[in-house]
Amino acid sequence: MLLEELELPIGHIKGVGKETYKAFIDLNIGLIRDLLLYFPFRYEDRKTIYSLNQIVESVFATYIVEVKAHSHVLTRKEKLLKVLVADSTGEAELLCYGRAFLATQLSIGTKLYLFANFTYRYGVFQASAFEFELYSDTPKNFLRLQPVYGLTAKLTQHRVIQSVLAGFDLIPGQIDSIVPVEFFNRENLWNSKKKSLMAVHFPNSPEELEAARRSLAFEELFIFQIKKEYHIRTSQQNVRLPREIRGSLAQQLIDSLPFPLTGDQHKVLAEIAYDLQQSYAMRRLLQADVGAGKTLVALISAMNVISAGEQVALLAPTELLARQHAQTAQRLLAPLGLEVSFLSGNIRMKGRLEILNRLKQGEIHLIVGTHALFSDDVIYARLGYVIIDEQHRFGVLQRNKMYQKAPVVDLLLMSATPIPQTLQMSYLGGMEISSIRELPSGRQVVKTHLVQCGNEARVYDVILSALSKGRQAYFVYPLIDQHEQDERRALIHMYETLKDGVFAGFSTGIIHSRLDEESKRQTMDLFVQGEIQVLFSTSVIEVGVDVPNASLMIIYNAERFGLAALHQLRGRIGRGSEQGRCFLVYHNELSELAKERLKIMYEQHDGFIIADQDLLLRGAGDIGGIKQSGFMRFRLANLSEDEDLWIQAEYYAKEWLDRAGVEESSLYQQLSQESWYV
């Protein structure tokens, strides 16, 4: 249980008067516990002592100096106090603007600790930004890492630091953690929560800070894992009779393939088959790198449900992708005697009514479509399995509508944008995760080239040579139309320029989101058939387009695309026997972040590694409700660095729930009461 002192208002702290209290409230700090959880956002190194001959300009550092002399300079506005300080290696000046009173504190001969930012002017190092403390063996604000907190206008660093120290003084005993001590000990972590909190605020060294942070991060992750696992276990209640899986239909499909499945594909199929046989509904996310064959796995897994007399719905976010899935499914499943149909909002009424009637009568085994499959007039005879491709493009509310189509529905979400390994969690509500990392044999790694804007002539030569040999190419742009004062290349302008210029001798086409579905479908069909050799496009071709003969791609203003989008786009090529080559054309002036992103794309081809790097660059987002903007944010746990803690916390959470039993309601109540630090 929480100590009563943690629930005290911060007004109990000496020095926190009415105005200071209001300033703390502006930071959502009202109780002692809030104050102890208001962690520094950085630390100043006041432990490492430098000599004055080691000054690095414009960098704060700590020195031990002695005051040698005072002088006064009359400026236009005031009388400026200059204080000359020195050590055995050199001299420097402190400029005391508006602080003439410091002449008393900085009397000649005084030895002091100094934290200052010097610049070299008029033949001497000078600092107007500085803090100091009289020299002693036990300084209050030196010889340690000094915490730096976020402030409001009415708060100072000194006030926050003194308040935090006073807050700890008000707590006479230890602060109990909900995590069993044995779990901390097994991982060689600190089992004293008060010690860890104190060290995060006032560490004596970087090593101590990291040890304390990891200990609290483990506790934070353990609480999350307990809640996650508790949710999973309580949701896995018996809601149906176990489904009897007859694998002959799935095996027939596998045997009909002209290539063997990879080891990862077999592994994931076994995981899904196990779930489909349970007495509770499956909730599983299948993440796979581009070209790893996740759609094929989904179709094979669907055979298990169809063989049990139930229907399967496969959803895609765009009509282009849905049609391609429907064509693939028709090609693979029709020889097995299965009925496959396609449904979108653009199907004419007569055809739509026929599909809806056949679906309601149970004559269609697999229905492939867009969000139209959510429509109220779509009724299934016996829907048992829903597969959603590119799941991040569907909102939670849209997915929930699918559950209303049958009493119990198994759900498989698919994503070709791998979740970083440290984030493989049930962020969609108690989901299991399956991953396919192994690419099919013979699949070549796409060669990636970085090209500065203005140097495209050599790229055009490479593409012209490949086109003359019968290859095909994509040209991808971030914008459809050119906008004033926007230096990005735009699709329509570049299409008109290049199709009548550099590529005048080849067939070209254009596709973007403003075109109607029929126009987009016709253009893609011509490209798939090889009638169009150069396809100009926006990122609309990011997912689902599979043209083995297309081996070249040039992406303009590549710095404007996210890593996931670039990886998805690059995955459209290199699917045939020819070597794929992707050219990333970037603007001459790049931010450091943009440079780092392009460097990652140049060096890495594994989508899982790229996802991890993406997380390191942009950080994690938030989780909760129906928001689809990212993942979660912890106070101290760093999801890009604490993978080992995440794994161990998950293991211990399961162990603890196994001991307590999922029916132990007091466990969850205790978590709710004790989660003040999460």
C-alpha positions, -999 to +999 in steps of 0.1 A: +000+000+000+010+036-005+026+055+024+003+082+038+031+107+034+030+102-004-006+115-004+002+147+014-003+180-005+030+197-014+019+226+007+033+206+036+068+212+023+087+240+039+092+269+015+062+261-007+039+290-001+007+301-019+024+313-051+048+285-053+020+260-047+001+275-077+032+273-098+035+236-090-002+230-097+004+244-132+028+215-137+001+190-124+021+186-091-002+187-062+009+158-039+043+146-026+040+115-049+035+138-080+067+157-070+087+125-066+076+115-101+085+148-117+118+136-131+146+157-145+147+159-183+185+162-183+215+165-159+244+189-157+278+174-151+290+193-120+312+164-110+339+165-136+363+194-128+381+212-156+410+236-155+407+270-171+431+260-198+406+233-209+378+257-216+356+247-246+337+277-259+299+278-254+299+246-233+289+247-197+316+230-175+326+229-138+358+246-125+374+253-091+387+289-091+397+317-068+385+353-070+415+375-079+401+410-086+370+432-092+365+459-117+336+481-128+327+491-163+302+518-171+278+507-199+249+526-214+224+511-191+243+502-159+275+498-140+288+463-149+307+443-123+336+422-137+351+395-115+385+381-124+389+344-114+419+321-118+433+287-111+469+274-116+464+272-154+448+305-164+424+333-159+388+342-169+362+369-163+327+367-149+304+394-162+277+402-136+250+421-155+225+435-130+242+416-102+265+441-086+256+427-052+277+397-060+308+417-052+301+409-015+297+371-021+326+370-046+351+388-024+388+387-034+405+355-022+373+335-021+376+299-035+345+286-052+330+260-074+320+275-107+296+262-134+300+285-164+297+289-201+327+308-215+332+326-248+365+342-260+362+380-264+387+409-262+416+385-255+400+368-225+374+341-217+342+356-204+310+342-189+278+360-181+259+327-176+272+310-145+264+296-111+287+292-081+290+279-046+316+285-020+342+258-019+338+230+007+343+193+010+306+187+009+290+211-016+252+211-021+251+216-058+285+204-070+305+172-073+274+154-086+251+153-116+228+183-111+191+176-121+174+201-145+136+202-144+110+217-166+098+250-151+071+275-152+077+313-150+073+313-112+096+283-104+133+281-102+156+251-104+167+258-069+131+258-056+122+225-073+154+208-061+149+219-025+112+208-027+121+174-040+147+169-012+122+181+014+096+157-001+120+128+005+126+140+041+089+137+048+089+100+040+104+082+071+102+047+058+107+027+026+083+029-004+071-005-011+071-018-047+043-041-059+070-061-077+082-091-055+117-085-042+128-118-057+122-106-092+145-075-087+171-097-071+170-122-100+177-094-125+204-077-103+182-046-100+178-023-070+149-035-048+146-003-028+122+020-045+130+050-024+167+045-032+160+043-069+137+074-069+164+094-050+191+083-074+171+093-104+167+128-090+201+131-075+226+106-090+262+105-079+273+091-113+260+082-147+263+045-137+242+051-106+216+070-126+213+041-151+210+015-124+182+034-107+164+042-140+165+005-150+151-006-117+122+018-119+117+010-156+115-027-148+088-020-122+070+002-147+071-025-174+061-052-150+030-034-141+021-029-177+028-066-185+006-077-155-023-056-168-017-068-204-015-105-194-045-101-171-065-087-199-055-115-223-064-142-198-097-127-188-106-122-225-098-159-233-130-172-219-148-201-234-172-186-260-177-215-284-170-252-289-135-259-300-132-258-338-122-291-354-094-284-379-092-306-410-060-297-427-064-315-460-076-283-478-047-263-465-023-291-475-038-292-510-031-255-514+005-259-501+011-288-525-002-267-554+025-240-549+054-240-573+078-233-544+083-244-509+072-224-479+099-208-457+105-220-421+089-189-407+058-194-428+054-229-415+059-217-379+033-189-382+008-213-398+012-236-368+006-207-344-025-196-362-039-232-365-035-236-328-055-205-321-082-214-345-089-246-326-094-230-292-127-223-275-120-185-275-116-161-304-082-156-319-067-121-318-033-122-336-011-097-354+010-111-383+039-088-391+061-096-420+088-078-440+080-067-475+078-097-498+079-123-470+046-139-481+022-129-454-008-129-477-001-164-488+001-175-451-033-158-445-049-176-474-035-210-463-048-204-427-082-195-441-085-231-455-088-244-419-118-222-413-134-229-447-129-267-442-150-263-410-179-249-430-173-212-421-167-181-443-137-159-444-135-121-451-103-105-463-101-067-460-077-043-477-075-005-473-076+003-510-095-011-539-063-015-558-048-038-531-082-056-525-085-064-562-050-078-563-057-100-533-089-112-549-071-121-581-044-139-562-071-158-541-091-167-572-060-181-589-050-202-559-084-213-546-105-218-577-087-251-585-097-263-551-133-258-559-137-227-536-158-197-544-140-163-542-157-130-547-148-093-546-168-064-530-162-027-530-182+005-529-178+008-567-196-025-575-228-017-594-260-024-576-271-054-597-238-071-592-237-061-555-271-076-548-260-108-564-228-110-543-247-101-511-273-128-518-247-155-524-228-144-493-259-146-472-267-181-486-232-193-478-222-199-515-191-177-512-163-192-492-139-162-493-150-126-498-123-100-505-130-063-504-125-029-489-143-012-460-175-021-479-174-054-461-184-034-430-216-022-445-249-029-427-264-047-457-236-072-458-248-104-441-228-136-438-242-171-435-215-181-411-186-158-408-158-173-388-126-156-397-116-120-406-082-111-421-073-074-423-043-064-444-024-032-436-043-031-403-029+004-393-051+019-421-083+008-404-095+025-372-105+005-341-142+015-346-141+001-382-126-032-370-151-035-342-180-033-368-166-066-382-172-083-349-209-075-352-212-097-383-211-129-363-213-141-326-176-151-325-150-140-351-113-150-352-092-120-362-059-119-380-043-084-385-015-082-410+011-055-414+041-052-437+055-024-415+072-044-387+067-032-352+100-027-335+110-058-315+108-039-282+072-029-291+059-064-300+030-061-275-007-062-273-012-026-282-044-035-300-059-051-269-045-084-258-030-096-291-005-123-298+022-115-323+035-136-352+065-126-373+078-137-407+114-124-412+127-151-436+124-141-472+116-167-499+146-183-515+160-166-545+147-132-535+175-106-541+182-076-519+174-044-537+204-022-543+198+013-529+215+045-542+215+080-528+213+107-555+216+144-548+189+165-566+203+178-599+223+146-606+195+126-621+210+124-656+231+094-648+201+077-632+181+083-663+209+066-683+206+035-661+169+034-664+169+039-702+193+010-705+171-013-684+139-002-703+156-010-736+160-046-723+124-049-715+124-039-678+099-016-661+103+013-637+084+034-611+088+071-606+075+082-572+067+118-561+055+132-528+031+157-543+005+155-571+006+192-581+034+218-578+028+244-551+044+278-550+074+281-527+076+243-524+108+229-539+095+194-540+091+178-574+055+172-582+040+142-601+019+158-629+046+184-638+074+158-639+052+133-658+045+158-685+081+168-687+097+133-688+072+114-709+077+138-738+114+142-730+138+116-716+113+088-720+096+098-752+104+065-768+087+044-741+052+039-730+043+058-698+013+060-674+003+080-643-016+070-612-026+090-581-053+093-555-074+118-574-081+094-603-113+073-601-109+036-592-116+024-627-088+046-642-064+034-615-074-002-621-069+001-659-035+018-655-023-008-631-036-036-653-016-022-683+015-019-661+011-055-648+007-067-684+038-048-695+019-024-718+032+005-696+069+006-691+073+036-669+047+043-642+046+077-626+029+077-592+026+091-557+029+067-527-005+052-537+016+022-550+032+018-516+013-014-508+000-044-527+015-038-561+033-069-573+049-066-608+079-090-610+092-073-642+095-039-625+131-038-612+137+000-610+124+028-588+133+064-584+118+083-554+120+121-555+124+141-524+130+109-505+138+129-473+101+138-472+090+102-468+091+082-435+113+052-432+083+028-432+070+044-464+104+043-481+109+006-472+074-002-484+080+015-517+113-001-522+097-035-516+076-030-549+107-039-569+131-068-570+104-094-570+115-110-602+148-125-615+164-092-623+184-072-597+162-044-582+177-009-579+161+019-560+173+055-564+166+079-535+168+115-548+172+140-520+172+178-517+206+196-514+199+209-479+191+182-455+184+182-417+205+159-396+174+138-390+168+135-428+205+125-433+202+098-407+170+084-422+185+082-457+217+066-443+195+039-427+177+032-460+211+030-478+226+006-452+196-015-441+172-038-459+157-057-430+123-041-422+126-051-386+159-034-382+146-003-400+116-002-377+139-003-346+160+025-361+128+045-369+118+042-332+152+055-321+149+085-344+114+096-337+107+081-303+075+064-292+040+079-292+009+073-271-014+044-266-050+042-256-086+042-268-092+045-305-061+065-312-038+050-339-009+075-337+018+053-322+026+032-292+030+040-256+050+064-235+065+055-201+080+077-175+114+060-174+113+029-195+129+034-229+113+011-254+141+014-278+168+004-253+151-017-226+142-047-247+157-071-221+136-055-193+105-058-215+111-095-220+119-103-184+089-082-171+066-102-194+081-135-181+077-125-145+042-111-150+031-144-164+048-163-135+031-141-109-003-145-125+002-182-126+008-182-089-021-158-080-046-171-105-065-150-130-096-151-109-079-133-081-098-100-084-079-083-056-048-085-078-062-061-104-076-038-077-042-036-061-026-028-095-051+001-100-042+015-065-005+010-068+000+023-104+009+059-093+043+055-108+032+043-143 
